[in-house]
Amino acid sequence: MPKFIDTHPMEPFTEQQLKDLQNAPADEFGVTHHDILFSKKDNLIYCVLEAPNAEAIHKHHAKAGISCDWVRQVESTRSK
């Protein structure tokens, strides 16, 4: 499955909500969280996601009321 990275404000999410999202099953758009990196100080999240396409990433975030600053398809050096 393709991997994507995006960024958006951390608010309104709490650290616990992010931890819960990390292990959530794929949503109705086929999106799963590979990793979530965040800075409370900077109010910023970087999501590393697996999804069928960028449109699914935008729908995933829109459902949560979030608009991404940007979304990029990426590759990883991890074997898993």
Buried (B, 14 or more C-beta within 10 A) or exposed (E): EBBBBBBBBBEEBEEEEBEEBEEEEBBEBBBBBBEBEBEEEEEBBEBBBBBEBBEBBBBBBEEEEBEBEEBEEEEEEEEE
